[in-house]
Amino acid sequence: MTITDTVSWNSKALDEIGANDGGRPALFTNARITTMDPLTGTVTGADILFVGS
């Protein structure tokens, strides 16, 4: 049996991270990144460190 959990990104989460006054970064693990760049393509299993502005 295989169980796959999918968490989708939403704009509310981005707003909360961007408004983080403490400057704490957010780490997303095992992410899937879809780009429009033909050289990069789609990356799966990526780790993303989002720091904000």
MMTF fields as JSON, N, C-alpha, C and O atoms, coordinates in Angstrom:
{
  "mmtfVersion": "1.0.0",
  "mmtfProducer": "UNKNOWN",
  "numBonds": 211,
  "numAtoms": 212,
  "numGroups": 53,
  "numChains": 1,
  "numModels": 1,
  "chainsPerModel": [1],
  "groupsPerChain": [53],
  "chainIdList": ["A"],
  "bondAtomList": [4, 2, 8, 6, 12, 10, 16, 14, 20, 18, 24, 22, 28, 26, 32, 30, 36, 34, 40, 38, 44, 42, 48, 46, 52, 50, 56, 54, 60, 58, 64, 62, 68, 66, 72, 70, 76, 74, 80, 78, 84, 82, 88, 86, 92, 90, 96, 94, 100, 98, 104, 102, 108, 106, 112, 110, 116, 114, 120, 118, 124, 122, 128, 126, 132, 130, 136, 134, 140, 138, 144, 142, 148, 146, 152, 150, 156, 154, 160, 158, 164, 162, 168, 166, 172, 170, 176, 174, 180, 178, 184, 182, 188, 186, 192, 190, 196, 194, 200, 198, 204, 202, 208, 206],
  "bondOrderList": [1, 1, 1, 1, 1, 1, 1, 1, 1, 1, 1, 1, 1, 1, 1, 1, 1, 1, 1, 1, 1, 1, 1, 1, 1, 1, 1, 1, 1, 1, 1, 1, 1, 1, 1, 1, 1, 1, 1, 1, 1, 1, 1, 1, 1, 1, 1, 1, 1, 1, 1, 1],
  "groupList": [{"groupName": "MET", "atomNameList": ["N", "CA", "C", "O"], "elementList": ["N", "C", "C", "O"], "formalChargeList": [0, 0, 0, 0], "bondAtomList": [1, 0, 2, 1, 3, 2], "bondOrderList": [1, 1, 2], "singleLetterCode": "M", "chemCompType": "L-PEPTIDE LINKING"}, {"groupName": "THR", "atomNameList": ["N", "CA", "C", "O"], "elementList": ["N", "C", "C", "O"], "formalChargeList": [0, 0, 0, 0], "bondAtomList": [1, 0, 2, 1, 3, 2], "bondOrderList": [1, 1, 2], "singleLetterCode": "T", "chemCompType": "L-PEPTIDE LINKING"}, {"groupName": "ILE", "atomNameList": ["N", "CA", "C", "O"], "elementList": ["N", "C", "C", "O"], "formalChargeList": [0, 0, 0, 0], "bondAtomList": [1, 0, 2, 1, 3, 2], "bondOrderList": [1, 1, 2], "singleLetterCode": "I", "chemCompType": "L-PEPTIDE LINKING"}, {"groupName": "ASP", "atomNameList": ["N", "CA", "C", "O"], "elementList": ["N", "C", "C", "O"], "formalChargeList": [0, 0, 0, 0], "bondAtomList": [1, 0, 2, 1, 3, 2], "bondOrderList": [1, 1, 2], "singleLetterCode": "D", "chemCompType": "L-PEPTIDE LINKING"}, {"groupName": "VAL", "atomNameList": ["N", "CA", "C", "O"], "elementList": ["N", "C", "C", "O"], "formalChargeList": [0, 0, 0, 0], "bondAtomList": [1, 0, 2, 1, 3, 2], "bondOrderList": [1, 1, 2], "singleLetterCode": "V", "chemCompType": "L-PEPTIDE LINKING"}, {"groupName": "SER", "atomNameList": ["N", "CA", "C", "O"], "elementList": ["N", "C", "C", "O"], "formalChargeList": [0, 0, 0, 0], "bondAtomList": [1, 0, 2, 1, 3, 2], "bondOrderList": [1, 1, 2], "singleLetterCode": "S", "chemCompType": "L-PEPTIDE LINKING"}, {"groupName": "TRP", "atomNameList": ["N", "CA", "C", "O"], "elementList": ["N", "C", "C", "O"], "formalChargeList": [0, 0, 0, 0], "bondAtomList": [1, 0, 2, 1, 3, 2], "bondOrderList": [1, 1, 2], "singleLetterCode": "W", "chemCompType": "L-PEPTIDE LINKING"}, {"groupName": "ASN", "atomNameList": ["N", "CA", "C", "O"], "elementList": ["N", "C", "C", "O"], "formalChargeList": [0, 0, 0, 0], "bondAtomList": [1, 0, 2, 1, 3, 2], "bondOrderList": [1, 1, 2], "singleLetterCode": "N", "chemCompType": "L-PEPTIDE LINKING"}, {"groupName": "LYS", "atomNameList": ["N", "CA", "C", "O"], "elementList": ["N", "C", "C", "O"], "formalChargeList": [0, 0, 0, 0], "bondAtomList": [1, 0, 2, 1, 3, 2], "bondOrderList": [1, 1, 2], "singleLetterCode": "K", "chemCompType": "L-PEPTIDE LINKING"}, {"groupName": "ALA", "atomNameList": ["N", "CA", "C", "O"], "elementList": ["N", "C", "C", "O"], "formalChargeList": [0, 0, 0, 0], "bondAtomList": [1, 0, 2, 1, 3, 2], "bondOrderList": [1, 1, 2], "singleLetterCode": "A", "chemCompType": "L-PEPTIDE LINKING"}, {"groupName": "LEU", "atomNameList": ["N", "CA", "C", "O"], "elementList": ["N", "C", "C", "O"], "formalChargeList": [0, 0, 0, 0], "bondAtomList": [1, 0, 2, 1, 3, 2], "bondOrderList": [1, 1, 2], "singleLetterCode": "L", "chemCompType": "L-PEPTIDE LINKING"}, {"groupName": "GLU", "atomNameList": ["N", "CA", "C", "O"], "elementList": ["N", "C", "C", "O"], "formalChargeList": [0, 0, 0, 0], "bondAtomList": [1, 0, 2, 1, 3, 2], "bondOrderList": [1, 1, 2], "singleLetterCode": "E", "chemCompType": "L-PEPTIDE LINKING"}, {"groupName": "GLY", "atomNameList": ["N", "CA", "C", "O"], "elementList": ["N", "C", "C", "O"], "formalChargeList": [0, 0, 0, 0], "bondAtomList": [1, 0, 2, 1, 3, 2], "bondOrderList": [1, 1, 2], "singleLetterCode": "G", "chemCompType": "PEPTIDE LINKING"}, {"groupName": "ARG", "atomNameList": ["N", "CA", "C", "O"], "elementList": ["N", "C", "C", "O"], "formalChargeList": [0, 0, 0, 0], "bondAtomList": [1, 0, 2, 1, 3, 2], "bondOrderList": [1, 1, 2], "singleLetterCode": "R", "chemCompType": "L-PEPTIDE LINKING"}, {"groupName": "PRO", "atomNameList": ["N", "CA", "C", "O"], "elementList": ["N", "C", "C", "O"], "formalChargeList": [0, 0, 0, 0], "bondAtomList": [1, 0, 2, 1, 3, 2], "bondOrderList": [1, 1, 2], "singleLetterCode": "P", "chemCompType": "L-PEPTIDE LINKING"}, {"groupName": "PHE", "atomNameList": ["N", "CA", "C", "O"], "elementList": ["N", "C", "C", "O"], "formalChargeList": [0, 0, 0, 0], "bondAtomList": [1, 0, 2, 1, 3, 2], "bondOrderList": [1, 1, 2], "singleLetterCode": "F", "chemCompType": "L-PEPTIDE LINKING"}],
  "groupTypeList": [0, 1, 2, 1, 3, 1, 4, 5, 6, 7, 5, 8, 9, 10, 3, 11, 2, 12, 9, 7, 3, 12, 12, 13, 14, 9, 10, 15, 1, 7, 9, 13, 2, 1, 1, 0, 3, 14, 10, 1, 12, 1, 4, 1, 12, 9, 3, 2, 10, 15, 4, 12, 5],
  "groupIdList": [1, 2, 3, 4, 5, 6, 7, 8, 9, 10, 11, 12, 13, 14, 15, 16, 17, 18, 19, 20, 21, 22, 23, 24, 25, 26, 27, 28, 29, 30, 31, 32, 33, 34, 35, 36, 37, 38, 39, 40, 41, 42, 43, 44, 45, 46, 47, 48, 49, 50, 51, 52, 53],
  "secStructList": [7, 7, 7, 7, 7, 7, 7, 7, 7, 7, 2, 2, 2, 2, 2, 2, 2, 2, 6, 7, 6, 6, 7, 7, 7, 3, 3, 3, 3, 3, 3, 3, 3, 3, 7, 1, 7, 6, 6, 6, 7, 3, 3, 3, 3, 3, 3, 3, 3, 3, 7, 7, 7],
  "xCoordList": [0.843, 0.0, 0.887, 1.831, 0.586, 1.338, 0.433, -0.676, 0.919, 0.172, 0.983, 2.158, 0.362, 1.033, 0.252, -0.931, 0.911, 0.285, 0.732, 1.923, -0.216, 0.099, -0.341, -1.501, 0.586, 0.278, 0.444, 1.509, -0.598, -0.512, -0.185, -0.51, 0.456, 0.849, -0.337, -1.144, -0.452, -1.498, -0.962, 0.066, -1.651, -1.171, -1.197, -0.412, -2.085, -2.134, -0.84, -0.324, -0.32, 0.938, 2.081, 2.927, 2.123, 3.164, 3.064, 4.085, 1.852, 1.661, 2.145, 2.763, 1.872, 2.299, 3.815, 4.392, 4.458, 5.92, 6.532, 7.504, 5.978, 6.493, 6.312, 7.103, 5.27, 4.995, 5.719, 5.492, 6.565, 7.282, 8.29, 9.338, 7.976, 8.859, 10.093, 11.105, 10.032, 11.167, 12.285, 13.38, 12.023, 13.039, 13.361, 14.408, 12.464, 12.704, 12.466, 11.444, 13.381, 13.195, 12.207, 11.95, 11.665, 10.784, 11.457, 11.914, 11.517, 12.145, 11.072, 10.278, 11.058, 10.151, 10.996, 11.969, 10.638, 11.421, 10.633, 9.402, 11.355, 10.777, 9.752, 8.685, 10.098, 9.182, 9.291, 10.297, 8.247, 8.247, 8.198, 7.274, 9.184, 9.281, 9.053, 9.783, 8.046, 7.749, 8.121, 7.621, 8.993, 9.416, 9.026, 8.701, 9.067, 8.822, 10.143, 10.151, 11.244, 12.571, 12.85, 12.865, 13.073, 13.307, 14.609, 14.728, 15.585, 16.837, 16.695, 17.291, 15.905, 15.709, 14.633, 14.816, 13.51, 12.41, 11.759, 11.669, 11.304, 10.661, 11.629, 12.24, 11.759, 12.65, 11.786, 10.903, 12.027, 11.291, 12.252, 13.433, 11.733, 12.551, 13.495, 14.537, 13.137, 14.011, 13.749, 12.655, 14.754, 14.621, 14.736, 15.673, 13.778, 13.746, 13.802, 13.01, 14.735, 14.815, 14.324, 14.969, 13.164, 12.535, 12.752, 12.288, 13.457, 13.802, 12.883, 12.722, 12.289, 11.423, 12.181, 13.184, 11.69, 12.31, 13.474, 14.094],
  "yCoordList": [-1.179, 0.0, 1.242, 1.339, 2.172, 3.417, 4.578, 4.713, 5.408, 6.594, 7.815, 7.928, 8.719, 9.943, 11.139, 11.291, 11.985, 13.217, 14.353, 14.518, 15.123, 16.259, 17.527, 17.669, 18.437, 19.724, 20.778, 20.897, 21.53, 22.552, 23.906, 24.188, 24.719, 26.057, 26.981, 26.807, 27.963, 28.955, 30.343, 30.482, 31.357, 32.732, 33.192, 34.061, 32.628, 33.009, 32.606, 33.359, 31.44, 30.997, 31.917, 32.249, 32.332, 33.243, 34.588, 35.163, 35.095, 36.361, 36.264, 37.199, 35.145, 34.971, 34.892, 35.434, 34.229, 34.143, 35.509, 35.902, 36.23, 37.549, 38.569, 39.505, 38.398, 39.332, 38.95, 39.571, 37.966, 37.49, 38.544, 38.708, 39.259, 40.313, 39.75, 40.442, 38.517, 37.919, 37.493, 37.161, 37.499, 37.122, 35.64, 35.234, 34.825, 33.38, 32.782, 33.062, 31.974, 31.335, 30.171, 29.627, 29.805, 28.644, 27.616, 27.947, 26.375, 25.302, 24.356, 23.82, 24.157, 23.209, 22.036, 22.23, 20.844, 19.671, 18.797, 18.793, 18.066, 17.146, 17.838, 17.294, 19.045, 19.855, 19.504, 18.962, 19.822, 19.688, 21.095, 21.855, 21.44, 22.768, 22.644, 21.932, 23.334, 23.327, 24.685, 25.711, 24.698, 25.952, 25.949, 24.911, 27.131, 27.264, 27.248, 27.416, 27.05, 27.039, 25.65, 24.678, 25.532, 24.211, 23.563, 22.338, 24.36, 23.786, 23.237, 22.214, 23.919, 23.483, 22.418, 21.392, 22.662, 21.704, 21.603, 22.595, 20.41, 20.16, 19.431, 18.433, 19.941, 19.341, 18.723, 19.39, 17.468, 16.822, 16.431, 16.181, 16.382, 16.023, 17.129, 16.861, 18.381, 19.514, 20.046, 19.893, 20.661, 21.377, 22.864, 23.296, 23.646, 25.078, 25.821, 25.551, 26.754, 27.628, 28.998, 29.68, 29.391, 30.657, 31.641, 31.421, 32.73, 33.687, 34.896, 35.538, 35.229, 36.4, 37.585, 37.424, 38.791, 39.98, 40.495, 41.49],
  "zCoordList": [0.0, 0.0, 0.0, 0.785, -0.867, -0.954, -0.578, -1.096, 0.325, 0.736, 0.335, 0.683, -0.388, -0.817, -0.312, -0.617, 0.457, 0.925, 0.019, -0.243, -0.451, -1.3, -0.597, -0.213, -0.434, 0.169, -0.908, -1.514, -1.14, -2.176, -1.563, -0.409, -2.358, -1.93, -2.089, -3.003, -1.207, -1.375, -1.058, -0.394, -1.529, -1.377, 0.07, 0.449, 0.893, 2.311, 3.015, 3.841, 2.699, 3.307, 2.899, 3.73, 1.644, 1.182, 1.896, 2.272, 2.086, 2.796, 4.239, 4.747, 4.902, 6.287, 6.408, 7.351, 5.468, 5.494, 5.2, 5.845, 4.243, 3.898, 5.004, 5.119, 5.829, 6.918, 8.204, 9.242, 8.157, 9.336, 9.783, 9.158, 10.866, 11.361, 12.042, 12.15, 12.501, 13.194, 12.255, 12.708, 10.957, 9.984, 9.973, 9.468, 10.528, 10.551, 9.174, 8.549, 8.698, 7.393, 7.472, 8.547, 6.326, 6.224, 5.322, 4.228, 5.781, 5.014, 4.502, 5.275, 3.199, 2.568, 2.087, 1.358, 2.483, 2.095, 1.132, 1.138, 0.313, -0.657, -1.555, -1.838, -1.995, -2.797, -4.275, -4.734, -4.992, -6.456, -7.03, -6.743, -7.836, -8.42, -9.919, -10.609, -10.416, -11.838, -12.409, -11.949, -13.406, -14.025, -15.493, -16.07, -16.076, -17.509, -18.277, -19.496, -17.583, -18.197, -18.759, -18.004, -20.078, -20.664, -20.195, -20.227, -19.762, -19.271, -17.856, -17.518, -17.032, -15.649, -15.562, -14.908, -16.221, -16.199, -14.833, -14.109, -14.478, -13.2, -12.286, -12.671, -11.078, -10.091, -8.998, -8.458, -8.671, -7.588, -6.479, -6.72, -5.262, -4.113, -3.689, -3.092, -3.994, -3.694, -2.287, -1.745, -1.717, -0.453, -0.757, -1.428, -0.259, -0.528, 0.796, 1.699, 0.911, 2.078, 1.64, 0.844, 2.177, 1.803, 2.931, 4.05, 2.646, 3.692, 3.67, 4.707, 2.573, 2.491, 1.931, 1.235, 2.242, 1.648, 2.455, 2.078]
}
